[in-house]
Amino acid sequence: MDHHNGHRGDSGPAETAGEISEVIRPAAIVPEEAARAILVELALRDVQNGGVWRAQPSLWSRYDRPWNGPDNPAGAELIGRLHVAYGTPTKYEITVYRVTVTHFGSELGWSVESLADEALGHGDLRLQDCPRAVLASPPPPFRY
């Protein structure tokens, strides 16, 4: 007999099986005005406040449903995450440098692009329309 008493199937943040993770190259830049709007909207849609987002300074996480109060996911499943950096390249901009969709999220039909677009849409942006980080070109080869 196979009993799973007490096991919630939750192995924590290390669980990455079946995830689709895409490094955004060059990184997407969220301009100041859009960044402000997005942060306000994600805060209003916080999982601890009846929403489906949990925005932290380096990670915006999207769940399938609201949490049951502070720090109690109550079975809410993670759909995916946007890995972000605040204050770069300028003080008021945000850089999106990786988007990850969980196996659960992809089974529901989410993609890297649809997840990013939902978050960025709060600033009237889509991932494909974001300005991109300027990559410094390597110095020319040294010649004698």
PyMOL commands that place a pseudoatom at each C-alpha (Angstrom):
pseudoatom trace, name=CA, resn=MET, resi=1, chain=A, elem=C, hetatm=0, pos=[0.000, 0.000, 0.000]
pseudoatom trace, name=CA, resn=ASP, resi=2, chain=A, elem=C, hetatm=0, pos=[1.195, 3.456, -0.859]
pseudoatom trace, name=CA, resn=HIS, resi=3, chain=A, elem=C, hetatm=0, pos=[0.333, 6.049, 1.772]
pseudoatom trace, name=CA, resn=HIS, resi=4, chain=A, elem=C, hetatm=0, pos=[1.257, 9.687, 1.313]
pseudoatom trace, name=CA, resn=ASN, resi=5, chain=A, elem=C, hetatm=0, pos=[0.266, 10.925, 4.755]
pseudoatom trace, name=CA, resn=GLY, resi=6, chain=A, elem=C, hetatm=0, pos=[1.542, 14.397, 5.402]
pseudoatom trace, name=CA, resn=HIS, resi=7, chain=A, elem=C, hetatm=0, pos=[3.259, 14.723, 2.020]
pseudoatom trace, name=CA, resn=ARG, resi=8, chain=A, elem=C, hetatm=0, pos=[2.010, 17.773, 0.156]
pseudoatom trace, name=CA, resn=GLY, resi=9, chain=A, elem=C, hetatm=0, pos=[4.042, 17.222, -2.988]
pseudoatom trace, name=CA, resn=ASP, resi=10, chain=A, elem=C, hetatm=0, pos=[5.895, 20.425, -2.226]
pseudoatom trace, name=CA, resn=SER, resi=11, chain=A, elem=C, hetatm=0, pos=[9.640, 20.196, -2.396]
pseudoatom trace, name=CA, resn=GLY, resi=12, chain=A, elem=C, hetatm=0, pos=[10.138, 23.948, -2.152]
pseudoatom trace, name=CA, resn=PRO, resi=13, chain=A, elem=C, hetatm=0, pos=[11.933, 26.405, -4.430]
pseudoatom trace, name=CA, resn=ALA, resi=14, chain=A, elem=C, hetatm=0, pos=[14.508, 23.835, -5.574]
pseudoatom trace, name=CA, resn=GLU, resi=15, chain=A, elem=C, hetatm=0, pos=[11.807, 22.055, -7.613]
pseudoatom trace, name=CA, resn=THR, resi=16, chain=A, elem=C, hetatm=0, pos=[12.571, 22.832, -11.249]
pseudoatom trace, name=CA, resn=ALA, resi=17, chain=A, elem=C, hetatm=0, pos=[11.474, 19.677, -13.079]
pseudoatom trace, name=CA, resn=GLY, resi=18, chain=A, elem=C, hetatm=0, pos=[9.530, 20.531, -16.192]
pseudoatom trace, name=CA, resn=GLU, resi=19, chain=A, elem=C, hetatm=0, pos=[10.118, 24.276, -15.906]
pseudoatom trace, name=CA, resn=ILE, resi=20, chain=A, elem=C, hetatm=0, pos=[10.579, 26.373, -19.013]
pseudoatom trace, name=CA, resn=SER, resi=21, chain=A, elem=C, hetatm=0, pos=[13.091, 29.104, -18.273]
pseudoatom trace, name=CA, resn=GLU, resi=22, chain=A, elem=C, hetatm=0, pos=[14.211, 31.639, -20.813]
pseudoatom trace, name=CA, resn=VAL, resi=23, chain=A, elem=C, hetatm=0, pos=[17.015, 34.123, -20.377]
pseudoatom trace, name=CA, resn=ILE, resi=24, chain=A, elem=C, hetatm=0, pos=[15.852, 37.369, -21.967]
pseudoatom trace, name=CA, resn=ARG, resi=25, chain=A, elem=C, hetatm=0, pos=[18.739, 38.497, -24.181]
pseudoatom trace, name=CA, resn=PRO, resi=26, chain=A, elem=C, hetatm=0, pos=[19.300, 41.311, -24.455]
pseudoatom trace, name=CA, resn=ALA, resi=27, chain=A, elem=C, hetatm=0, pos=[17.485, 42.004, -21.198]
pseudoatom trace, name=CA, resn=ALA, resi=28, chain=A, elem=C, hetatm=0, pos=[14.161, 43.838, -21.449]
pseudoatom trace, name=CA, resn=ILE, resi=29, chain=A, elem=C, hetatm=0, pos=[14.071, 47.307, -19.947]
pseudoatom trace, name=CA, resn=VAL, resi=30, chain=A, elem=C, hetatm=0, pos=[10.858, 48.552, -18.345]
pseudoatom trace, name=CA, resn=PRO, resi=31, chain=A, elem=C, hetatm=0, pos=[10.863, 52.361, -18.648]
pseudoatom trace, name=CA, resn=GLU, resi=32, chain=A, elem=C, hetatm=0, pos=[10.233, 54.506, -15.572]
pseudoatom trace, name=CA, resn=GLU, resi=33, chain=A, elem=C, hetatm=0, pos=[6.568, 55.342, -16.161]
pseudoatom trace, name=CA, resn=ALA, resi=34, chain=A, elem=C, hetatm=0, pos=[5.614, 51.740, -16.978]
pseudoatom trace, name=CA, resn=ALA, resi=35, chain=A, elem=C, hetatm=0, pos=[7.718, 50.428, -14.074]
pseudoatom trace, name=CA, resn=ARG, resi=36, chain=A, elem=C, hetatm=0, pos=[5.820, 52.636, -11.610]
pseudoatom trace, name=CA, resn=ALA, resi=37, chain=A, elem=C, hetatm=0, pos=[2.436, 51.555, -12.998]
pseudoatom trace, name=CA, resn=ILE, resi=38, chain=A, elem=C, hetatm=0, pos=[3.385, 47.858, -12.937]
pseudoatom trace, name=CA, resn=LEU, resi=39, chain=A, elem=C, hetatm=0, pos=[4.633, 47.974, -9.336]
pseudoatom trace, name=CA, resn=VAL, resi=40, chain=A, elem=C, hetatm=0, pos=[1.429, 49.701, -8.207]
pseudoatom trace, name=CA, resn=GLU, resi=41, chain=A, elem=C, hetatm=0, pos=[-0.782, 47.193, -10.033]
pseudoatom trace, name=CA, resn=LEU, resi=42, chain=A, elem=C, hetatm=0, pos=[1.174, 44.147, -8.819]
pseudoatom trace, name=CA, resn=ALA, resi=43, chain=A, elem=C, hetatm=0, pos=[0.930, 45.463, -5.247]
pseudoatom trace, name=CA, resn=LEU, resi=44, chain=A, elem=C, hetatm=0, pos=[-2.844, 45.860, -5.654]
pseudoatom trace, name=CA, resn=ARG, resi=45, chain=A, elem=C, hetatm=0, pos=[-2.980, 42.283, -6.972]
pseudoatom trace, name=CA, resn=ASP, resi=46, chain=A, elem=C, hetatm=0, pos=[-0.867, 40.762, -4.194]
pseudoatom trace, name=CA, resn=VAL, resi=47, chain=A, elem=C, hetatm=0, pos=[-1.595, 37.128, -3.281]
pseudoatom trace, name=CA, resn=GLN, resi=48, chain=A, elem=C, hetatm=0, pos=[-2.038, 38.159, 0.346]
pseudoatom trace, name=CA, resn=ASN, resi=49, chain=A, elem=C, hetatm=0, pos=[-4.666, 40.669, -0.722]
pseudoatom trace, name=CA, resn=GLY, resi=50, chain=A, elem=C, hetatm=0, pos=[-6.932, 38.579, -2.977]
pseudoatom trace, name=CA, resn=GLY, resi=51, chain=A, elem=C, hetatm=0, pos=[-4.711, 38.735, -6.062]
pseudoatom trace, name=CA, resn=VAL, resi=52, chain=A, elem=C, hetatm=0, pos=[-2.420, 36.305, -7.874]
pseudoatom trace, name=CA, resn=TRP, resi=53, chain=A, elem=C, hetatm=0, pos=[0.950, 38.131, -7.863]
pseudoatom trace, name=CA, resn=ARG, resi=54, chain=A, elem=C, hetatm=0, pos=[3.745, 38.285, -5.318]
pseudoatom trace, name=CA, resn=ALA, resi=55, chain=A, elem=C, hetatm=0, pos=[6.166, 41.041, -6.262]
pseudoatom trace, name=CA, resn=GLN, resi=56, chain=A, elem=C, hetatm=0, pos=[9.534, 41.135, -4.541]
pseudoatom trace, name=CA, resn=PRO, resi=57, chain=A, elem=C, hetatm=0, pos=[12.547, 43.251, -5.527]
pseudoatom trace, name=CA, resn=SER, resi=58, chain=A, elem=C, hetatm=0, pos=[14.159, 40.466, -7.570]
pseudoatom trace, name=CA, resn=LEU, resi=59, chain=A, elem=C, hetatm=0, pos=[11.233, 38.163, -8.346]
pseudoatom trace, name=CA, resn=TRP, resi=60, chain=A, elem=C, hetatm=0, pos=[7.651, 38.619, -9.495]
pseudoatom trace, name=CA, resn=SER, resi=61, chain=A, elem=C, hetatm=0, pos=[5.760, 35.374, -8.921]
pseudoatom trace, name=CA, resn=ARG, resi=62, chain=A, elem=C, hetatm=0, pos=[2.378, 34.527, -10.477]
pseudoatom trace, name=CA, resn=TYR, resi=63, chain=A, elem=C, hetatm=0, pos=[0.093, 32.028, -8.708]
pseudoatom trace, name=CA, resn=ASP, resi=64, chain=A, elem=C, hetatm=0, pos=[-3.077, 30.321, -9.898]
pseudoatom trace, name=CA, resn=ARG, resi=65, chain=A, elem=C, hetatm=0, pos=[-5.156, 31.830, -7.078]
pseudoatom trace, name=CA, resn=PRO, resi=66, chain=A, elem=C, hetatm=0, pos=[-4.911, 34.128, -4.044]
pseudoatom trace, name=CA, resn=TRP, resi=67, chain=A, elem=C, hetatm=0, pos=[-3.319, 32.970, -0.814]
pseudoatom trace, name=CA, resn=ASN, resi=68, chain=A, elem=C, hetatm=0, pos=[-5.277, 32.427, 2.380]
pseudoatom trace, name=CA, resn=GLY, resi=69, chain=A, elem=C, hetatm=0, pos=[-3.797, 35.431, 4.199]
pseudoatom trace, name=CA, resn=PRO, resi=70, chain=A, elem=C, hetatm=0, pos=[-0.196, 36.448, 4.907]
pseudoatom trace, name=CA, resn=ASP, resi=71, chain=A, elem=C, hetatm=0, pos=[2.471, 33.800, 4.306]
pseudoatom trace, name=CA, resn=ASN, resi=72, chain=A, elem=C, hetatm=0, pos=[-0.146, 31.075, 3.781]
pseudoatom trace, name=CA, resn=PRO, resi=73, chain=A, elem=C, hetatm=0, pos=[-0.209, 29.880, 0.147]
pseudoatom trace, name=CA, resn=ALA, resi=74, chain=A, elem=C, hetatm=0, pos=[-2.950, 27.383, 1.149]
pseudoatom trace, name=CA, resn=GLY, resi=75, chain=A, elem=C, hetatm=0, pos=[-2.355, 25.204, -1.889]
pseudoatom trace, name=CA, resn=ALA, resi=76, chain=A, elem=C, hetatm=0, pos=[-1.982, 28.047, -4.409]
pseudoatom trace, name=CA, resn=GLU, resi=77, chain=A, elem=C, hetatm=0, pos=[0.237, 26.772, -7.220]
pseudoatom trace, name=CA, resn=LEU, resi=78, chain=A, elem=C, hetatm=0, pos=[3.077, 28.771, -8.763]
pseudoatom trace, name=CA, resn=ILE, resi=79, chain=A, elem=C, hetatm=0, pos=[2.523, 29.425, -12.475]
pseudoatom trace, name=CA, resn=GLY, resi=80, chain=A, elem=C, hetatm=0, pos=[5.783, 31.225, -13.106]
pseudoatom trace, name=CA, resn=ARG, resi=81, chain=A, elem=C, hetatm=0, pos=[8.247, 33.946, -12.221]
pseudoatom trace, name=CA, resn=LEU, resi=82, chain=A, elem=C, hetatm=0, pos=[9.832, 37.017, -13.751]
pseudoatom trace, name=CA, resn=HIS, resi=83, chain=A, elem=C, hetatm=0, pos=[13.401, 37.566, -12.547]
pseudoatom trace, name=CA, resn=VAL, resi=84, chain=A, elem=C, hetatm=0, pos=[13.873, 41.315, -12.347]
pseudoatom trace, name=CA, resn=ALA, resi=85, chain=A, elem=C, hetatm=0, pos=[16.348, 43.915, -11.146]
pseudoatom trace, name=CA, resn=TYR, resi=86, chain=A, elem=C, hetatm=0, pos=[15.115, 47.244, -9.788]
pseudoatom trace, name=CA, resn=GLY, resi=87, chain=A, elem=C, hetatm=0, pos=[17.030, 50.464, -10.368]
pseudoatom trace, name=CA, resn=THR, resi=88, chain=A, elem=C, hetatm=0, pos=[18.826, 49.328, -13.501]
pseudoatom trace, name=CA, resn=PRO, resi=89, chain=A, elem=C, hetatm=0, pos=[19.943, 50.550, -15.974]
pseudoatom trace, name=CA, resn=THR, resi=90, chain=A, elem=C, hetatm=0, pos=[18.798, 53.818, -14.352]
pseudoatom trace, name=CA, resn=LYS, resi=91, chain=A, elem=C, hetatm=0, pos=[17.434, 54.455, -10.884]
pseudoatom trace, name=CA, resn=TYR, resi=92, chain=A, elem=C, hetatm=0, pos=[13.765, 54.257, -11.881]
pseudoatom trace, name=CA, resn=GLU, resi=93, chain=A, elem=C, hetatm=0, pos=[13.856, 51.524, -14.499]
pseudoatom trace, name=CA, resn=ILE, resi=94, chain=A, elem=C, hetatm=0, pos=[13.452, 47.777, -14.066]
pseudoatom trace, name=CA, resn=THR, resi=95, chain=A, elem=C, hetatm=0, pos=[15.271, 45.098, -16.039]
pseudoatom trace, name=CA, resn=VAL, resi=96, chain=A, elem=C, hetatm=0, pos=[13.610, 41.751, -16.815]
pseudoatom trace, name=CA, resn=TYR, resi=97, chain=A, elem=C, hetatm=0, pos=[16.380, 39.245, -17.413]
pseudoatom trace, name=CA, resn=ARG, resi=98, chain=A, elem=C, hetatm=0, pos=[14.736, 35.831, -17.087]
pseudoatom trace, name=CA, resn=VAL, resi=99, chain=A, elem=C, hetatm=0, pos=[11.194, 34.433, -17.250]
pseudoatom trace, name=CA, resn=THR, resi=100, chain=A, elem=C, hetatm=0, pos=[10.324, 30.984, -15.925]
pseudoatom trace, name=CA, resn=VAL, resi=101, chain=A, elem=C, hetatm=0, pos=[7.077, 29.052, -16.369]
pseudoatom trace, name=CA, resn=THR, resi=102, chain=A, elem=C, hetatm=0, pos=[6.533, 26.058, -14.071]
pseudoatom trace, name=CA, resn=HIS, resi=103, chain=A, elem=C, hetatm=0, pos=[5.425, 22.665, -15.370]
pseudoatom trace, name=CA, resn=PHE, resi=104, chain=A, elem=C, hetatm=0, pos=[2.025, 23.417, -13.779]
pseudoatom trace, name=CA, resn=GLY, resi=105, chain=A, elem=C, hetatm=0, pos=[1.860, 26.771, -15.598]
pseudoatom trace, name=CA, resn=SER, resi=106, chain=A, elem=C, hetatm=0, pos=[2.770, 25.283, -18.964]
pseudoatom trace, name=CA, resn=GLU, resi=107, chain=A, elem=C, hetatm=0, pos=[0.099, 22.604, -18.531]
pseudoatom trace, name=CA, resn=LEU, resi=108, chain=A, elem=C, hetatm=0, pos=[-2.407, 25.461, -18.123]
pseudoatom trace, name=CA, resn=GLY, resi=109, chain=A, elem=C, hetatm=0, pos=[-1.167, 26.938, -21.407]
pseudoatom trace, name=CA, resn=TRP, resi=110, chain=A, elem=C, hetatm=0, pos=[1.135, 29.663, -20.057]
pseudoatom trace, name=CA, resn=SER, resi=111, chain=A, elem=C, hetatm=0, pos=[4.281, 30.555, -21.978]
pseudoatom trace, name=CA, resn=VAL, resi=112, chain=A, elem=C, hetatm=0, pos=[7.270, 32.741, -21.172]
pseudoatom trace, name=CA, resn=GLU, resi=113, chain=A, elem=C, hetatm=0, pos=[5.753, 35.434, -23.370]
pseudoatom trace, name=CA, resn=SER, resi=114, chain=A, elem=C, hetatm=0, pos=[2.186, 35.251, -22.007]
pseudoatom trace, name=CA, resn=LEU, resi=115, chain=A, elem=C, hetatm=0, pos=[3.427, 35.367, -18.400]
pseudoatom trace, name=CA, resn=ALA, resi=116, chain=A, elem=C, hetatm=0, pos=[5.709, 38.335, -19.072]
pseudoatom trace, name=CA, resn=ASP, resi=117, chain=A, elem=C, hetatm=0, pos=[2.978, 40.103, -21.053]
pseudoatom trace, name=CA, resn=GLU, resi=118, chain=A, elem=C, hetatm=0, pos=[0.474, 39.760, -18.194]
pseudoatom trace, name=CA, resn=ALA, resi=119, chain=A, elem=C, hetatm=0, pos=[2.843, 41.472, -15.751]
pseudoatom trace, name=CA, resn=LEU, resi=120, chain=A, elem=C, hetatm=0, pos=[4.110, 44.077, -18.228]
pseudoatom trace, name=CA, resn=GLY, resi=121, chain=A, elem=C, hetatm=0, pos=[0.572, 44.745, -19.451]
pseudoatom trace, name=CA, resn=HIS, resi=122, chain=A, elem=C, hetatm=0, pos=[-0.055, 46.652, -16.230]
pseudoatom trace, name=CA, resn=GLY, resi=123, chain=A, elem=C, hetatm=0, pos=[2.313, 49.231, -17.698]
pseudoatom trace, name=CA, resn=ASP, resi=124, chain=A, elem=C, hetatm=0, pos=[0.808, 48.983, -21.210]
pseudoatom trace, name=CA, resn=LEU, resi=125, chain=A, elem=C, hetatm=0, pos=[3.822, 47.018, -22.405]
pseudoatom trace, name=CA, resn=ARG, resi=126, chain=A, elem=C, hetatm=0, pos=[4.462, 43.636, -23.963]
pseudoatom trace, name=CA, resn=LEU, resi=127, chain=A, elem=C, hetatm=0, pos=[7.752, 41.789, -23.721]
pseudoatom trace, name=CA, resn=GLN, resi=128, chain=A, elem=C, hetatm=0, pos=[8.370, 42.137, -27.470]
pseudoatom trace, name=CA, resn=ASP, resi=129, chain=A, elem=C, hetatm=0, pos=[7.873, 45.918, -27.248]
pseudoatom trace, name=CA, resn=CYS, resi=130, chain=A, elem=C, hetatm=0, pos=[10.239, 46.551, -24.334]
pseudoatom trace, name=CA, resn=PRO, resi=131, chain=A, elem=C, hetatm=0, pos=[13.396, 48.492, -25.070]
pseudoatom trace, name=CA, resn=ARG, resi=132, chain=A, elem=C, hetatm=0, pos=[16.418, 46.210, -24.795]
pseudoatom trace, name=CA, resn=ALA, resi=133, chain=A, elem=C, hetatm=0, pos=[19.571, 46.608, -22.763]
pseudoatom trace, name=CA, resn=VAL, resi=134, chain=A, elem=C, hetatm=0, pos=[22.465, 47.904, -24.807]
pseudoatom trace, name=CA, resn=LEU, resi=135, chain=A, elem=C, hetatm=0, pos=[25.129, 45.254, -24.791]
pseudoatom trace, name=CA, resn=ALA, resi=136, chain=A, elem=C, hetatm=0, pos=[28.625, 46.654, -24.699]
pseudoatom trace, name=CA, resn=SER, resi=137, chain=A, elem=C, hetatm=0, pos=[30.495, 45.412, -27.719]
pseudoatom trace, name=CA, resn=PRO, resi=138, chain=A, elem=C, hetatm=0, pos=[33.855, 43.793, -27.035]
pseudoatom trace, name=CA, resn=PRO, resi=139, chain=A, elem=C, hetatm=0, pos=[36.914, 45.968, -27.612]
pseudoatom trace, name=CA, resn=PRO, resi=140, chain=A, elem=C, hetatm=0, pos=[38.547, 45.626, -31.029]
pseudoatom trace, name=CA, resn=PRO, resi=141, chain=A, elem=C, hetatm=0, pos=[41.373, 43.100, -31.163]
pseudoatom trace, name=CA, resn=PHE, resi=142, chain=A, elem=C, hetatm=0, pos=[44.735, 44.579, -30.287]
pseudoatom trace, name=CA, resn=ARG, resi=143, chain=A, elem=C, hetatm=0, pos=[46.981, 45.039, -33.315]
pseudoatom trace, name=CA, resn=TYR, resi=144, chain=A, elem=C, hetatm=0, pos=[50.718, 45.611, -33.316]
for i in range(1, 144): cmd.bond("trace and resi %d" % i, "trace and resi %d" % (i + 1))
show_as sticks, trace
zoom trace
